[in-house]
């Protein structure tokens, strides 16, 4: 068969050298083949006479101006077949059948490699709840995304470079300090060796918006790009090393840094990646994919995605300035909290904290589902803390993987700058519900298998003085300067009792307006109610800390809960205590 190679663009590929000893020139005819069979890629369809011989001509191509300094000049190999007899080349003319609902596009030609390819568009799913998904810069080929479990498939065309971008973006809003973490699992390599898949912080969705972007190129290297101001040329920090699969971009104030990891546990800042940018307000943080080719689509699979954004009503920060920034995400009641630092112990701490402000008697409870084992002393749990300074007083119940004290542990620091003291090791292993509570100056830890029935952790009660206002939240540390530990939580509840609330006492009988009577037995945490009508409005009743009444509230609709340990909207008429 005599194959006529695709003609390269004159500016890109110099004319190949003529073979010094050519064989006879073949006579070539083309026969069209048409099929409606669904396909993804055509490699070759040929018919060749048995007497054909082959001569290989190698031409060095000069590609278009590279968008990154790390781009290398590729070599293009074309094969010309000659024969002493007439040879027929069967040229494929293919009409693919697209899946129902799929985006469609024509075959494209890679401007760098100059090879024919047939694009197989992604059957794009709907944008997942809590995310926004769109093509940026109106690329010629529409991108898309799908999410299966925790794995994303993202497809985009165009490029991210110069003064204006074209790519596909899936994102969430990031207010204040925050970032994006993800693992790039696979990429297609047909679009261009410079196709990109990675994590981005971006000012807005305009094509020329400022951004900060860490990505893996399809040829295998990692790079960082940023655009400092709208419409400015993108700046290439420079490619470095092979492709660790985990990437992270983070903003702390006006400083932006990229981090890489091969396992998602041990991280390192990318060389020369820290820059100062004056991006304002809320940013867009997410996954960005571009093919570096307007006529082709790049497909990337990505998981372990975390867009760090502090939920409404919460405060989130690294305590003690750890070398690696932590983060958090809340989705459908489930928290993912990442923290680094040398630990929570001694007279000063480094960790990541997500908290609410509480006053007076207060508690925080949560189910600790899992924690990554960066070191034996990494911790994930619930904390009451005096303030956000590194040496503040605190009370903390957590899980760790220390083989000496496995499972749940309790510790505290009684005053600012004092040494940490370990209290108890109940030994429960995750998943486990934990609660820390303050009543006056007394602090206690409780554990539960179901979040309803709570047991006091033996040896966990301690008394020390702190101010009326505390921080109640989730605290995670890796106990390692170069590692990040991830804790997952759900069932998170924060309670705070004001001085005007009325406490319930053990074995106390209570009569409510409308003739409703109830009694509470704090010995077993049960409440007995003599009627189901709890709709009488009134003042709040404070229940004893350390107990929750979720099951009771579920059985007797009409009351509202301000959190575990609270019942509101009831009018009490007290019996003798």
Secondary structure, DSSP 4 states (H G I P E B T S, - for coil): ----PPPPPTTTBPPPPPPTT--PPPPEEEEEEEE----S---------TT-EEEEEEEEB--SPPSSTT----EEEEEEEE-SS-EEEEEEEE---PPTT------EE-TTT--EE--------PPPTT-EEEEES--SS--EEEEETTEEEEEEEE-EETTEE-EEEEEEEE-SSEEEEEEEEEE--SS-TT-EEEEEEES-SSTT--EEEEEEETTS-EEEEEE-STTPPPEE---BSS--SEEEEEEETTEEEEEEESSSSB-EEPTT--EE----SSEEEEEEEE-SEEEEEEEEEEEEEEEE-PPTT-EEEEES--SS--EEEEETTEEEEEEEESEEETTEEEEEEEEEEEESEEEEEEEEEEE--SSTT-EEEEEEES-SSTT--EEEEEEE--SSS-EEEEEEE-STTPPPEEEE-----SSEEEEEEEETTEEEEEEESSSSS-EEPTT--EE----SEEEEEEEEE-SEEEEEEEEEEEEEEEEEE-TTSEEP-TTEEEEETTS-EEEEETTTTEEEES-S--------EEPPTT---HHHHHHSTT-B-SSTTEEBS--EEE---
